[in-house]
Amino acid sequence: MSECCKTGFKWDGKPVGTETTVGKNKTYVTGTNKEAAVLLISDIFGWTLTNLRLLADHYAKEANVTAYLPDFFDGEVIDPAVLEDPARRDQVDLGAFIGRNSKQIREPEIFAVAKALKSQHKKVAAIGFCWGAWACFRLAAKGNNILDAVSVAHPSLLEKSEIENLGVPTQILSPETDPQYTPELKQFSLDTLPKLGIDFEYIYFPGLVHGFAVKGDRNDPKQKDALEKAKNSAVNFFKQYLGETQ
């Protein structure tokens, strides 16, 4: 992961959901749909980031789902003030963070939470941002039968095998500039997805950078339009593949 993962903007707003637990994981939950759920897997700022909770509220209301945003970092929280403070940003050791929250360490609990949601809801989708994208793609692999659809925005830590193994309808929200989702990985995705026999959509955001969909500047018209387009694209995707459930 790179320094851009630590940059961005805090959003104003008051989340309307509640905190609960799913399995062993503390979770922000919003919405009341008993049949359709969306699992949000966060970037490095975790489950308490207001921006993500506001996005969960939007998904719940606009796609008519119950949205879940769990803590997959054992309570570790990076202060959102880091987003806009270069001095504090320099104090965050990304390498150490990834070491504590590697795929090997976090995959079992992510799968446990997703399976718990699948046992409670007829249909489940997942969306992952930055760090969370690899986990969503692993959940969406052929034969897992956990997710009904998967979306990712500016993914980090992706391996080509995680793209090749996708087995459910897939959405990728891709900014033009992204040190993590490189031109090579973008091209690999575009070459591979049509061969998998699944529905997919690849939405490209010219002029945007890594992190825009969850940490973009809402006071900048171009970024605001892009993050709203990303949100609306995800909502429409969930509507399509989770159906009109109540």
C-alpha angles and dihedrals in degrees: 000000000000141000092267088071088071097050133083143083136294116235125222118232143094118255114227101204133092138240121247138140131264108198103318096334127098108234140189108223130188131172134039107238109133095193107043128048138177120205114207116203110197137223119244092293090071138204098324096059107121092216092061094044090052090051089051089053090052092050092048094050102035100038094035096236139124107251123208126195110183132191108247096168101073093252095309110143127187108214108248088222084079088073094071102023115079093191093056091040090062089058093062111094104207094185092056091045092053089047091057092044104037124154091254092053100042104033097081095055092043090054091046092054093046092050090049090054091047089054090054101041133045093223131028132184128181134208124193131194122205103310092021096059098079089053093051092050091050090051088050095054121130113275098018094102092198105109131047093197139358135208131185134186123205093339124212132199092019119163122205090239090060089058094043093052098053113132107173136058107295135203125190121192103199128186120208095240117046126143089194101045093046128195087256093055091044091054091044089054092050091048095045107039096066089056096055100074093236134115112257142169127197113197116194123204111201116210093015127117139213112297098023097126095060105018104030122136108261089195091062110080096214094048092043092053091048097049090048090050090050092049093047092046091054092047092052091046091053091047091053098050103029093046132208097315127160 
